[in-house]
Amino acid sequence: MDEMAHQRTPLHSTIQIEQLITLYYFEFGKEYAYKGEKHDFWEFLYVDKGEVEVTADGERHNLQQGMIIFHKPNEFHSFHANRNTAPNLIVMTFDCHSPDMKLFENQIMVLNDAERNLLASIIEEGTNAFAFPFRYPLKDYRKSDVMVGSEQLIKLYLETFLIFLLRRITVPHRNAELFSAIKKKDDDILIQNVIAYLEQNMTRKITLAEISGTLHVSRSRLKELFKKSTGRTIMEYFTHMKIGK
């Protein structure tokens, strides 16, 4: 009876990070171009601001703010900025041999609020554990006054982050509805911010590039969303606002 009362249940691990190779959070120049590389470990690139064009095994992808791309082991990849905005990027490389990692092959996703918060937590714990800006190899830049558990939290947050994304990949229909609702909310907030910016600057001349830079969103996305939401271009809307005033 006592033996039955103390039986243990082994916990299954879906994703297990073995080692971290690099961790970067950096603002690149407007004309920055990375010639590319391939390696035998996983990598993801997240666009925190601006936009970049990524090439992965010969295919080109335009990544805007809030988007993430995964590069599988031995996949040649490169990227360059769009010459309009200096992009802020988060890049992580790591060893993970969990079978479910195959589901991240060729994945490009838009992160939701919970996922962005987890990514922010990884960076925060990274700055607690290693000298910032992060350099390679990380082990040579460990802080002497490191906060307790920081490196373990990087691992745990990264595993949690990947599991959250896996749930979206493996339950596409349910999460498609959730993502659609989140995206619409984000788009509505963006339009409200544009209109508020126009109202605050009615007495002077402004440009689309200025609005784009202030709100950290690409001009192409800004134009498309605003026209779809209001039926007018931003400058048409701005002119009608001035006339109404």
N, C-alpha and C positions, 0 to 999 in steps of 0.2 A: 504493500500500500504506500509506504514511504517512498519507495523507488519510483512508483507511478507519479506521485505528487511532485517529483523534482526532475521530471524529464525535460530536456532542453529541446528547443526548436531552432535548428540552424536557419538563419535568415539568408534568403537568396539575394544576390547582388546583380542587378541588371547591367549597370555601367560601373566599371572600376578603373579609375585613373591610376596608372602605375608610376609615371614620372612626368614632370613638367620640363619642357625644353626652353621655350621662350614665352615671355609675356610683355607686350608692348601697348602703351597708350600714348599716341603721339599725333601732333598736328603736322601734316605734310604740306609742302608748298603747292601753290596752284598748278605748277607745271611739273610736279614730281612724277617720275616714271621709274618703276621697278622692273628690271629686265627679266626677272623670273628665276625660279628654281624648282627642283623637286627633291623630296626626301622621304624616308621610310616611316614617317609618323604623321599623325593627324594635325590639321591646321584649320582654324576658322578666322575669318576677317569680318568685322562688324563695323558698319559706317555710323559713327556717332554724330557726325555733322558733315554736310556737303554731299558729294557723290563721287564715285570712281568707276572706271571701266575695268573689269576684271576679265582676264583670259584664262580659261582652264581647259587644258588639253585641246587647244585650238578653237574653243567656243567662247564668244564674247558675251559678257553680261554687264548691263548697266546697273550698278547698285546705288540706291539713294539712301538718304538718312533713315535709320531704323532697320536696315536690311542686313542680313548675315549670309555668308556663303561658306560652305565646308569644302575643304580639299582633302581627298583621301590620300593615303600613302602612295608615293611614287607618281602622283599626278603633277605634271608640269603646270605652273601657274605664275601669272604676272599681273600687274595692275598699273594704272596711271590716273592721275587727277584730271579733271575736265577743263582746267585752265581758267575756270570762272570762280571757283571757291576753294579755299584751302581746306582739305578734308581732315577731320579728326577720326582716327581709326583705332580700333582695338584688335590686336592680332595675338592669338594664343596658339602654341604648338605643344603637343603632348603625346605620350604613349598610352594607347588603350587598345587592348586586344579582345575586348568583350564582343561577342558575335553580333549583338544588336547595333554596333557601330556601323555595320554595313548599310543600315537604313539612312545614314547621313550622306551616303555617296551621292554626289550631284545635287545636293539640297541647297536651295536658296529660299530664305524665309524672311518674313517681317516679324520682328519681336513685339510681343504685347507688353503691358506695363509690368507684370510679374516677372517676366523673363529679363526685361531691361534692369529691373531692380536687382536680380540675382547677378547679372553681369557687373553692375556697379559695386556689389558686395565683393566680388572677386577682385576688382581693381583696388578697392579700399583695403582689403586684407593683404593684397600684394604690396601696397605702400607701407603697411605695418611690418611686413616681413623683410622686404628688400629695399635697397636705396632707389629712390625715384629721381630722374626717369630710369625705367628698368633697362638693364644692360645684360649682355651675354658674356659668359655663362652666369646665370642667376646665383648659383651657389657661391660665387666669389664676391657677391654684393649683399650678403645677408647682414641685416642690422645687428649691432651688438646689443642694442636695447630692445630687441624684438618683443612684441606683445605675445603673451602666452597663447599658444594654439593657432597662431596666424597661418602657418604653412598648412596645417591640417584643415583649417577652414577654407583655404583656397581650393584644396582637393574636394572637400564636401560640397562647397558651393558650385564648383564646376560639375561635379557628378549630378547634383540636383538640377542644375541648369540644363544639362543634356537630357535628363529623364523627362523634364517638363516638355522639351521639344519633341522627344520621342512619343509622348502621349498625343501630341498634335499630329504627328506623322502617321501613327498607327490607328487613330480614330478620326479620319479625315472629314466625315460628314458632320459629326457633332461639332468639331472644332472649326469647320468652315463657317458655320453659322455664328459661332462665338467670335471668330476673327473678323467676320463681316461687320458685326455689331461694334467691335472695338475700333475697326478702321473708320467706320462712319462717324463714330464719336470723335476720333482724332481729327478727321477731315473737317467736321463741323467747328471744332475748336479753332482750327487753323483759319477758316474763313472768318470767324468772329474776330480773331486777332488781326487779320488783314484790314477789316472794316474799322476796327478800333484805331489802327495805325493811320489809316486815311483820315479819320476824324480828327486825330491829334495834329495832323500836318496839313490842314486845309489851306493855310495861308502861304504855303511855299510850294515850289516845284519839286516833285519826287519822281524817282524812276523805279522801274520794275526790279533792276539790279539792287537798288537800295533796300526795297522791301524784302527781296529774296535773301540778302545778306543779313538783315536785321532779324528775320524770323527763322534763319538757318534751314531754308528749304530750297530746292532747285527751282529755277525759273520755269522750266518746262512743267513740272508738277504743279507749281503755283498757278500758272496760266490755265492749265487743264481743269483743276479743281474749282477755281473761281468761276470760270465760264460755265461749267456744269451746274454749279450751285446757284448762280445769280442770273445766268442768261446774258451776261455782259462781260466784256474784258475788264480788267482792273482799272485801266485808264478811262474807259467809258463810264464805269461806275463812279470814279473819282470826279469826273466832269459833272455828272448829274448831281452828285453830293454838293458840289460848289454852287451850282445853279439853284438847288433847293435852299442852300444857306442864304 
